[in-house]
Amino acid sequence: MLCQVSALVFLVTLNVVAAQFSCPTTHITKDNGIFGAIPTGAASMVTVPAGVDCTYFFDIPKGFAVKLETTALYDVSPGDSIRFDYFYISSPAEKRIEFAVNQTLPFHVVSVTGNLQFFATYTYIDMTGYQQVVQPTGTFFNSTLEANKYLTFKSAENEQVAVKYGSLQSGFADSSIYEIFVFDGNDITNAEYLGRFTELYHAPQYAIYSTSNTLTFLNLYRTPSNSMLLANDASVIENYEVYNIMVLDSVNPYSGYMSNYYDDADAYFTVICDGCSSINIKTLIFDSKYKNGAGYLEVAEMSPTQKLPAKLNYPASTSPSNRLPQLISSQMATFHTFNARVTYGIQGVN
């Protein structure tokens, strides 16, 4: 009899706890207050009962963002999870800060074990007073961007903008690139929100294109990064079979090889050294397979958008060693290979 009573008390307790944790039936909006907590009314970590599958939805007006600060503890292997936007908040999380500008934003909590604990606070951020920085195509910008500002790349009226990025050679991808929000248009208030940079930057183009002559970028996280965003006129680069961005500095040499790895035809590589006065070409070694052909490497200052004539030309049939090292008096240059594979060594110069 005692066992039956204990079991009954246990079941009643579970039902009461589950009843106390209820998913909201309405969306969270700015009009209900620019500050708040999830779960509603909580002041610290809350244990979520087993079987709960709950989605909180934020409505975010254009020109606003939501800052969410989450503390969480759970075991992912049985299936517990917390997802914000399209990615997961990993455990353990201690006041992890994320931002979002989606007009409708999900915050999804799944508790399989009944041991998941979490607490989150949110703030609506008014960005309508942020300053716009306008840059023409053919220029680059650090992906961290600037505080309380957003960046718009602008091309000619009859053009479109194409943006690629590159990072310092380190062997690791720059994970902070997901922090960039992209808008198809002239500002962050009226333009269509396209998504995060990592959602849009994928095969086959590995570039982000505008539908008009402006493309806008916003970074609310501002995690220090060495990645660079480079904007070109879409009509200039859209037919490039191979086009990559490389970022270097004046501390470490940068090495690798350049070629069109599909068919040995044209390949383009824009090299950027932010804060440098020049780029130093230290070594060039052509693959011997092409020494009897008409292939070459040529180098022009700036990006393809400027359409500047080649300043340097190295035929694959000759050895360039007697012409090196060679300084390019620019912090950006575009290397173009045709029917050639070349191993290079370059470095920025202050």
TORLO-624170 format. One line per 10 residues: number of its first residue (from 1); their letters; for each residue y, x, z of C-alpha. Coordinates in Angstrom, 1 decimal. Layout:
<fises>
NUM) a) Y,X,Z ~ ...
</fises>
This chain:
<fises>
1) mlcqvsalvf) 0.0,0.0,0.0 ~ 2.4,2.9,0.9 ~ 1.6,4.5,-2.5 ~ 2.4,1.3,-4.3 ~ 5.7,0.9,-2.4 ~ 6.7,4.5,-3.1 ~ 5.9,4.1,-6.8 ~ 8.0,0.9,-6.9 ~ 10.9,2.7,-5.3 ~ 10.6,5.6,-7.7
11) lvtlnvvaaq) 10.6,3.2,-10.7 ~ 13.6,1.2,-9.4 ~ 15.5,4.5,-8.7 ~ 14.8,5.6,-12.3 ~ 16.0,2.3,-13.7 ~ 19.2,2.4,-11.6 ~ 20.0,6.0,-12.7 ~ 19.3,5.1,-16.4 ~ 21.5,2.0,-16.0 ~ 24.3,4.2,-14.6
21) fscptthitk) 24.2,6.4,-17.6 ~ 25.2,4.1,-20.5 ~ 26.4,5.0,-24.0 ~ 29.9,3.8,-24.8 ~ 30.1,0.8,-27.2 ~ 33.5,1.8,-28.5 ~ 35.0,5.0,-30.0 ~ 37.2,7.4,-28.1 ~ 40.7,7.2,-29.4 ~ 44.0,8.9,-28.8
31) dngifgaipt) 45.5,5.6,-27.9 ~ 43.3,5.5,-24.8 ~ 44.7,8.7,-23.6 ~ 45.1,12.3,-24.9 ~ 42.9,13.6,-22.0 ~ 39.5,12.5,-20.9 ~ 35.9,13.3,-19.8 ~ 32.4,12.8,-21.0 ~ 30.6,10.9,-19.5 ~ 33.5,8.6,-18.7
41) gaasmvtvpa) 34.7,9.0,-15.2 ~ 32.6,12.2,-14.5 ~ 34.2,15.1,-12.7 ~ 31.3,17.6,-12.9 ~ 27.9,18.1,-14.5 ~ 25.8,14.9,-14.9 ~ 22.0,14.8,-15.2 ~ 21.0,12.7,-18.2 ~ 17.8,10.6,-17.7 ~ 14.7,11.0,-20.0
51) gvdctyffdi) 14.8,9.0,-23.1 ~ 18.6,8.9,-23.5 ~ 19.8,9.3,-27.1 ~ 23.5,8.8,-27.0 ~ 26.4,9.5,-29.4 ~ 30.0,9.5,-28.4 ~ 32.4,9.0,-31.4 ~ 36.0,10.3,-31.5 ~ 38.5,8.8,-33.9 ~ 41.0,11.5,-34.8
61) pkgfavklet) 44.2,10.6,-36.7 ~ 45.4,12.8,-39.5 ~ 47.7,15.5,-38.1 ~ 45.7,15.7,-34.8 ~ 42.7,17.7,-33.6 ~ 40.3,17.3,-30.6 ~ 39.7,20.2,-28.3 ~ 36.4,19.8,-26.4 ~ 35.3,22.0,-23.5 ~ 31.6,21.7,-22.7
71) talydvspgd) 29.4,22.9,-19.8 ~ 25.7,22.3,-20.4 ~ 22.3,23.3,-19.1 ~ 19.0,22.2,-20.8 ~ 15.8,23.4,-22.3 ~ 15.8,23.1,-26.1 ~ 12.1,23.5,-26.6 ~ 11.0,20.0,-25.5 ~ 13.7,18.5,-27.6 ~ 16.8,18.3,-25.4
81) sirfdyfyis) 20.0,18.9,-27.3 ~ 23.7,18.5,-27.5 ~ 25.3,18.5,-31.0 ~ 29.0,18.6,-31.7 ~ 30.1,18.0,-35.3 ~ 27.3,19.4,-37.4 ~ 26.1,22.2,-35.1 ~ 24.5,22.4,-31.6 ~ 26.1,23.4,-28.3 ~ 23.5,26.0,-27.1
91) spaekriefa) 22.4,26.2,-23.5 ~ 23.5,27.5,-21.1 ~ 27.1,26.7,-22.0 ~ 30.0,27.5,-19.6 ~ 33.2,25.7,-20.6 ~ 32.5,26.4,-24.3 ~ 35.5,25.5,-26.4 ~ 35.2,23.8,-29.8 ~ 37.8,22.1,-32.0 ~ 37.5,19.4,-34.6
101) vnqtlpfhvv) 39.7,17.6,-37.1 ~ 37.2,15.1,-38.6 ~ 38.6,11.6,-38.7 ~ 35.4,10.4,-37.1 ~ 33.6,13.0,-34.9 ~ 30.2,12.6,-33.2 ~ 29.2,14.2,-29.9 ~ 25.4,13.6,-29.7 ~ 23.3,14.0,-26.5 ~ 19.5,13.8,-26.5
111) svtgnlqffa) 17.6,14.1,-23.2 ~ 13.8,14.2,-23.6 ~ 12.9,15.8,-20.3 ~ 15.4,14.1,-18.0 ~ 16.7,17.5,-16.9 ~ 19.6,17.9,-19.3 ~ 22.9,18.4,-17.6 ~ 26.3,18.4,-19.1 ~ 30.0,17.7,-18.6 ~ 32.8,17.8,-21.2
121) tytyidmtgy) 36.5,17.3,-21.2 ~ 38.6,16.6,-24.3 ~ 42.2,16.8,-25.3 ~ 43.9,15.4,-28.4 ~ 46.2,18.1,-30.0 ~ 49.3,17.0,-32.0 ~ 49.6,19.4,-35.0 ~ 52.3,17.6,-36.8 ~ 54.9,20.2,-35.7 ~ 52.8,23.2,-36.8
131) qqvvqptgtf) 54.6,25.5,-39.2 ~ 53.3,25.8,-42.8 ~ 52.9,29.3,-44.3 ~ 52.8,29.1,-48.1 ~ 51.3,32.0,-50.1 ~ 50.9,32.3,-53.9 ~ 47.5,32.9,-55.5 ~ 46.8,36.5,-55.9 ~ 47.4,37.2,-52.2 ~ 45.2,37.6,-49.1
141) fnstleanky) 45.4,36.6,-45.5 ~ 43.4,37.4,-42.3 ~ 41.0,34.6,-41.5 ~ 42.2,34.4,-37.9 ~ 45.5,33.0,-39.3 ~ 48.4,32.5,-36.9 ~ 49.0,30.4,-33.8 ~ 50.6,27.0,-34.3 ~ 50.7,27.6,-38.1 ~ 48.5,26.7,-41.1
151) ltfksaeneq) 48.2,28.5,-44.4 ~ 48.6,26.9,-47.9 ~ 47.6,28.9,-51.0 ~ 49.6,27.6,-54.0 ~ 49.1,28.2,-57.7 ~ 51.0,27.0,-60.8 ~ 51.3,23.3,-61.3 ~ 48.6,23.1,-64.0 ~ 46.2,25.4,-62.1 ~ 43.7,25.1,-59.3
161) vavkygslqs) 43.1,27.4,-56.3 ~ 39.9,29.3,-55.8 ~ 39.4,31.1,-52.4 ~ 36.7,33.7,-51.5 ~ 36.4,35.9,-48.4 ~ 35.1,39.3,-47.5 ~ 34.5,41.2,-44.3 ~ 34.4,44.8,-43.1 ~ 31.1,46.5,-43.9 ~ 29.2,46.2,-40.6
171) gfadssiyei) 25.7,44.9,-41.3 ~ 26.6,41.6,-39.6 ~ 28.0,38.4,-41.0 ~ 31.3,37.2,-39.5 ~ 30.3,34.2,-37.5 ~ 33.9,33.2,-36.7 ~ 34.4,32.1,-40.3 ~ 33.1,28.6,-39.4 ~ 36.2,28.2,-37.3 ~ 38.4,27.7,-40.4
181) fvfdgnditn) 39.2,24.1,-41.4 ~ 39.8,23.4,-45.1 ~ 42.1,20.7,-46.6 ~ 42.3,19.9,-50.3 ~ 46.0,19.7,-50.7 ~ 49.4,20.8,-49.5 ~ 49.3,20.2,-45.7 ~ 47.1,19.2,-42.7 ~ 48.7,15.8,-42.3 ~ 48.3,14.1,-45.8
191) aeylgrftel) 45.6,16.2,-47.5 ~ 41.9,15.3,-47.6 ~ 39.9,17.3,-45.0 ~ 37.0,18.9,-46.8 ~ 35.1,20.5,-43.9 ~ 34.6,23.8,-42.2 ~ 34.7,27.0,-44.3 ~ 30.9,27.5,-43.8 ~ 30.1,24.0,-45.0 ~ 31.9,24.6,-48.3
201) yhapqyaiys) 31.2,28.3,-49.0 ~ 27.8,28.4,-50.6 ~ 25.8,29.0,-53.8 ~ 26.3,29.1,-56.7 ~ 30.0,29.8,-56.7 ~ 30.5,31.2,-53.2 ~ 34.1,30.1,-53.5 ~ 36.2,27.1,-52.4 ~ 38.1,25.2,-55.1 ~ 41.0,22.8,-54.8
211) tsntltflnl) 41.4,19.7,-57.0 ~ 45.1,20.3,-57.3 ~ 47.3,23.4,-57.1 ~ 47.2,23.8,-53.3 ~ 44.5,24.5,-50.8 ~ 45.2,24.6,-47.0 ~ 43.5,26.4,-44.1 ~ 43.8,25.9,-40.4 ~ 42.2,28.0,-37.5 ~ 42.6,26.6,-34.0
221) yrtpsnsmll) 40.1,29.0,-32.4 ~ 41.9,32.2,-33.5 ~ 38.9,34.5,-32.6 ~ 39.9,38.0,-33.8 ~ 38.3,38.7,-37.1 ~ 38.4,41.4,-39.8 ~ 37.6,38.9,-42.6 ~ 40.1,38.3,-45.4 ~ 40.7,35.2,-47.4 ~ 41.8,35.9,-51.0
231) andasvieny) 43.1,33.2,-53.3 ~ 43.0,33.4,-57.1 ~ 43.8,31.1,-59.9 ~ 40.6,29.2,-60.6 ~ 40.9,29.6,-64.4 ~ 40.9,33.4,-64.0 ~ 37.7,33.8,-62.0 ~ 35.7,30.6,-62.6 ~ 33.7,32.2,-65.5 ~ 33.0,35.5,-63.6
241) evynimvlds) 29.3,35.8,-63.3 ~ 29.7,38.3,-60.5 ~ 32.8,38.4,-58.3 ~ 32.9,39.7,-54.7 ~ 35.5,40.6,-52.1 ~ 35.2,43.8,-50.1 ~ 37.3,44.7,-47.0 ~ 37.9,48.2,-45.8 ~ 40.0,50.1,-43.4 ~ 41.4,53.6,-42.9
251) vnpysgymsn) 38.9,54.6,-40.3 ~ 35.5,54.2,-41.9 ~ 34.4,55.0,-45.5 ~ 32.9,52.1,-47.5 ~ 30.0,52.8,-49.8 ~ 27.6,50.8,-52.0 ~ 27.1,50.1,-55.7 ~ 28.8,47.9,-58.2 ~ 27.2,46.2,-61.2 ~ 26.2,42.9,-62.6
261) yyddadayft) 22.7,42.6,-61.2 ~ 21.8,39.8,-63.5 ~ 22.3,41.3,-67.0 ~ 24.5,44.4,-66.6 ~ 27.4,42.7,-68.3 ~ 30.8,42.2,-66.5 ~ 31.1,42.3,-62.7 ~ 34.3,42.2,-60.7 ~ 35.0,43.4,-57.1 ~ 38.4,43.1,-55.4
271) vicdgcssin) 38.9,45.6,-52.6 ~ 41.3,44.8,-49.8 ~ 42.7,47.2,-47.1 ~ 45.1,45.2,-44.9 ~ 47.8,47.5,-43.4 ~ 46.9,50.4,-45.8 ~ 49.3,52.0,-48.3 ~ 46.6,53.1,-50.7 ~ 42.9,53.0,-51.5 ~ 41.1,56.3,-52.0
281) iktlifdsky) 38.3,56.5,-54.5 ~ 36.3,59.4,-53.1 ~ 33.0,59.3,-55.1 ~ 31.7,57.6,-58.2 ~ 28.2,58.2,-59.6 ~ 26.9,56.3,-62.6 ~ 23.3,55.4,-63.0 ~ 21.9,57.7,-65.6 ~ 20.3,54.8,-67.4 ~ 23.7,54.0,-68.9
291) kngagyleva) 25.0,57.4,-69.8 ~ 24.3,57.0,-73.5 ~ 25.9,53.5,-73.7 ~ 29.4,52.2,-73.9 ~ 29.6,51.0,-70.3 ~ 32.5,51.8,-68.0 ~ 34.3,51.2,-64.7 ~ 37.9,50.3,-64.8 ~ 40.3,49.7,-61.9 ~ 43.5,47.6,-61.8
301) emsptqklpa) 45.9,47.1,-58.9 ~ 46.0,43.8,-57.1 ~ 43.7,40.8,-57.8 ~ 42.5,39.3,-61.1 ~ 45.2,36.6,-60.9 ~ 48.0,39.2,-61.5 ~ 46.2,40.2,-64.8 ~ 47.5,43.7,-64.5 ~ 46.2,46.3,-67.0 ~ 43.6,48.8,-65.9
311) klnypastsp) 45.2,51.8,-64.2 ~ 42.0,53.9,-64.2 ~ 39.1,54.0,-66.6 ~ 35.8,55.9,-66.1 ~ 33.3,55.8,-69.0 ~ 29.6,55.7,-67.9 ~ 28.8,58.4,-70.4 ~ 30.9,61.0,-68.5 ~ 30.9,62.4,-65.0 ~ 34.1,61.3,-63.1
321) snrlpqliss) 33.7,63.9,-60.4 ~ 36.4,66.1,-61.8 ~ 38.9,63.2,-61.6 ~ 38.2,62.5,-57.9 ~ 39.4,61.8,-55.3 ~ 41.8,59.3,-56.8 ~ 44.4,57.3,-55.0 ~ 45.4,53.8,-55.9 ~ 48.9,53.0,-54.6 ~ 48.1,49.5,-53.4
331) qmatfhtfna) 46.4,47.8,-50.5 ~ 44.4,45.7,-53.0 ~ 42.6,46.6,-56.3 ~ 40.1,45.1,-58.6 ~ 37.1,47.1,-59.9 ~ 35.5,45.9,-63.1 ~ 32.2,47.3,-64.4 ~ 30.7,46.6,-67.8 ~ 27.2,47.6,-68.8 ~ 27.1,50.1,-66.0
341) rvtygiqgvn) 25.9,50.6,-62.5 ~ 28.0,52.8,-60.2 ~ 27.5,54.1,-56.7 ~ 30.9,54.4,-55.0 ~ 32.6,55.7,-51.9 ~ 36.0,54.4,-51.0 ~ 38.3,54.4,-48.0 ~ 41.7,53.0,-47.0 ~ 44.7,55.3,-46.4 ~ 47.6,54.5,-44.0
</fises>
